[in-house]
């Protein structure tokens, strides 16, 4: 599990850097361990989409073009 958590952390850092110019990483003590906070100066998620974005298989960007973050299926 630690390897998956590290991979998720690196992916979030990478996404933050992709959409913003700066990424901030901080941590705070929690009752059951440590909370890691990642913030960036990118455009963010529109308020109307913030609930929906956590549903499985949701894409906020409708584009399928690889140049805008989409993928090509074979």
N, C-alpha and C positions, 0 to 999 in steps of 0.2 A: 503493500500500500504506500509506503513512503515514496517510492519511485513514481507512482501515479500522481501523488500530491505535488511532487517537485515538477513533474511534467505539466500539470495544470497551472502551477504558479508561473512557470516560464511561458506558457501559452498566453496567459493573461497579461504578462509583462509585454510580450511581443505585440499583442493586439493593441494595448495602450500606446505603444510606440508607433504602431502603424497609423493610428487615427489621430494622434496628437504629437506635439513636438517634445513634450516632457512627460515623464512618468515618475510618480513618487511612490515609494514602497516604505511602509512603516508597520510596526507591530505593537500590540498592546496586550498586557496580561489579561487572561480570562480565567474563570473558575476552573475550567477543564483543560487549560493549556494556553495557547497563544492565538490571538486573532491577527491575521495578516491583512493589511489594507493596501489596496492598489488604487491609485488615482492618476488621472491624466488630464491634459488640457484639450482633449478632443471634443467633438461636438456633442457627445453623450447620446443617451436614448431619450427620444421624445416622451414627455410625461404620459401621453395617451397609450404608449406601447410598453410601459414598464411592467405591467402585470403580465401581458401576453408573452413577453420575451422569455419567461421562465417555463413556458409550456414546451413539451417535446417537439422537436423538428420545426420550430418556428424560425423563419428568416425575416428579418426586417428589411433587408435589401432584396427587392424582387429580381434584380439582375442575375442573369446566368452567364454573363460575359466574364471570362477569366481575367480580363484586364481590370474589372471592377470588383473582383473578389468572388465571382461565381466559379462554377466548375463545369467541365465537359464530361459527359458520360460516354463510355465506349459502347 
